Amino acid sequence: MPAFLNNSPLTQIRYAPLSELAQIDVAPGPNQISREDGKRRIVVTANVRGRDLGSFVGDAQRQVVEKIKLPAGYWIGWGGQFEQLVSATQRLTIVVPIALLLIFILLFLSLGSAADALLVFSGVPLALTGGILALLLRGIPLSISAGIGFIALSGVAVLNGLVIITFIEKLRKEGQSIIDAVREGALTRLRPVLMTALVASLGFVPMAIATGAGAEVQRPLATVVIGGIISSTLLTLLVLPALYVLFRRENGERDELSQSTSNGVAT
């Protein structure tokens, strides 16, 4: 109870109930009033589990637009990890094309031919396809860490293709025919390609099955790399030699093969 002092010579203490001074009601309200740029700010937090953050925020935004009408002077902003996701996605749209372009330039400088560079670079799409299928099989949504895995996967896929194509080109310069060079090159480089694929894929297995702190970042990256390496290895060992034979014949070496074959038959 508040105390009041009067002006009488003898000071006396008088009490008044608080109900006579104010009306008190119990009602829900914020336990803390925060301000930003001179405006009140209320933060609503949520932990997303079992699905990706981007689709969750997309559904939440649609529900807010359909079911909530904000009074004048109010607005909603989506921040936190979603804001970081949007920023990282914008950066990846710039980084990924630049990384792929640099890979192609390095292939061209290494092989000295745009056709051979495109041939080796063809391993990237199949590798990316394997990574996407691996994500679908495990039910893991596409995330920023998965995008980083795709960049790393592109380098591994190109490396394996470069190992075989450079060896085949070496055999061709030694005078072997296309078929013989492709067959010997694929068989000779089988072990190095498999070793590279096994080392890269087995090294990511602990990350792929992780369940502790940070697993939501490790699992997508490892899943993309493992699935993409499997598909890119199949391409490198089976499809890439066949494409090499096809492209070389289409580029005019078919006549050389047919001529050498006819000479052998005539002899």
N, C-alpha and C positions, 0 to 999 in steps of 0.2 A: 504494500500500500504506500502511495506517495505521502510524504509529510509536508505540511505547509506552516510557515511562520507568520504570525500576525504582528501588528505594530504596538501591541499592548506592552506596558512596562514589564510585565511578567510574561516571559516567553512561554507560550503554550503550544503543544503539538497536537494538531488535529489530523484526522485520517478521513480520506474519501475513497470509496470503492472505485476500482478501475472501470467498472461498467458505466459509471456516471460520466466518465471522460471519453471513452471510446467504445465502439462496437466491435466485438471480437467474433470472427467466424473461422471455422476450420475448413480449409479448401485446399485441393492439390495445387502445387506450383513448383517452380524450379528451386532446387536447393542452392543454386548459385546463379547469379546473373553475370554473364560475360559480355564484354563489349569489344568490338573491332571496328576501327575507323569511326568511332562515335556512334555506332549502332549496336543494338542488342543482338547477341548471337546465342543460339541454342544448338547444342551438338547432340545428335542421335547416333549412337554407334551400334555396329552389328558385326558378328563374326560369321564368315561364310565358310561352310563345310559341305563337302559332298558335291560341289559343283564349282565351275570357274567364276571368278569375280566379275568378269565382263558381262556374262549373260545374266547373272543375278542383279546387277545394277540396271541392266537394260529392262528386265521385268519390273523392277521396283520403279523405275522412271515411268513406265507405261501405266502402272497402277496409280501412281501419284497424279499423273495427268488426267486419268479417267475419273478418279474418285475424290480427289481433294481439290477444293477451290480456296485459294489463298486470298486473304483480305488485301486491300490496297496497302502497299508499303512493305509487303512480305515477299520473300523469294527463297528458293531452295538451291543450295550448291552441293555438289557431290565431290568430296575430297578424300583424304586419307590414301590408302593403297590404290583406290581406283584412279585418283588423280595421277599417281605415279605410273599406273598402268597405261593411261592415255599418253603421258609424256614419253614413256619408253617405247610404246608402239609407234609413235611419230618418228622417233629416232631410228627405229628398226627399218621403217620404210625408206630411209635414206642409206643406212649402213648396209643392208642386205644387197641392194643393187650394186653399190660400190664394191663390196667384197667379191661378188660374182664377176664383175667387170675386171677387177684386178687379177682374179684367177685366170680368166681367159687371156689377158695380156701376158701373164707369165707363161702360160702354155704356148702362146704364139712365139714368144721370145725363145722358149726352150726348143720347140719343134721346128720353127722357121716356116710353118705352113698354116694358113688359116683353116684348111680342110682337116688337117690332123688335129689342130687345136679344138675344132668343133667336134671331132670324133671322140676325143678324150673327154671333152666337156659334156658329152651326151650321158656320161655316167651320173651327172648331178640330178637330172629329173627322176631317174629310177631310184636313186638313193633317197630323195625327198619323198617319193611315193612309199617306200618301205617305212620311213619314219612316221608318216601319217597313218599308215595301216597299223603300226605298232601302238600308236596312241589310241586308235579306235578299238583295238582288241583289248586293251587294258582299261578302257573307259576313262582316259585321262584327257581333260580339255586342253586345247591349244593355249599356251601361255607364253610369257616373255622368255622363260628359261628354255622352253621347247624351241623357240625361234633361235636362240643362241646355239642350241644343239644342231639345228639345221645348218648353221654357218660352219660349225666344226665338222659336220658330216660331209659337207661339200668338199672340204680340203682332203679328207681321207679318200673319198671316192675318186677324186681327180688324181691323187697320188698313185693309187693302184692302177688306174688306167694308163698313167704315164709310164709306169714301170714296164708294162707289156708292150705298149706302142713303140717306145724307144728301142727295146730289144728286137722287135720285129723289123724296125727300120735298119738296125745294124745288120741283121741277117740278109735283108734285101740288098744292102750295099755290097755284101760279100758275094752276091751273085745267085742267091737262092730264089726259087720261084715264090709267088705269093702264097700258094697253098702250103708249101714246105716251110716257109718262113713263119707263117701263122701257126701251123701245127707245132713246130719246134718252140716257138716263142711262148705259146700258151702253156705247153708242158714244162718248159724250163722255168718259167716265172710263176708256176702254180704254187710252189712252196713259199716264196717271198710274199705273194699276195695273201695267202692263207695265214701266214704268220702275222702280217700287219693287221688283218681283220680280227684274228683271235686276240691279239694283245689289246687292241682298242676296245673290242666288245667285252671281253672278260674283265677288263679294268673298270668298266662301268656297271657291272652286275651288282656290287654292293650298294651303289647309289640307286639302282633300279628297284631294289627290294627294301630300301630304307623306310623306317616307320617312325623314327625319332624326330627331334627338332630339326627343322629345315628340310624335311622329306618332301614337302610340297614343292620345293624348288629343285631338288635333286632328281626326283622320279621322272618328271617330264623330259629333262635334258638327257638322262641316261637311256630312257626308253626310245627316244628319237635316234640317238646314236647307235644303239644296238640293232634296232629294226632296220635302219638305213644301211648299216654296214653289211647286214645279211643280204639285202637286195642288191646293193652295189657290187658285192663280191660275185654274186651270180652273173651280173652284167659283165663284169670285168673278165670272168673266165669263160663265159659262153657267148654272150651277145656281142661284146666288143670285137673279138676276132672275126666273127661273121660280118659285122658291119665294115670292118677294115677290108675284107675281101670284096664285099659288094661295092664299096666306094672306089676302091682302086680299079676295079674292072670298069665301072662307069666312067672313070676318068681317062680311059684309053688304054689301060693295061690288059683289057680283054683281048685286043688284037695281038698283043705280044704273047699272051698265053696260047691263043689258038695257033699262032704261027709256030711257036716252039713245039706244040703238040703235033702239028702236021709234019714238021721236019722230023720229029722222032718217028712218026708212023712211016714216012717215006723211007727213012733209013732202014 
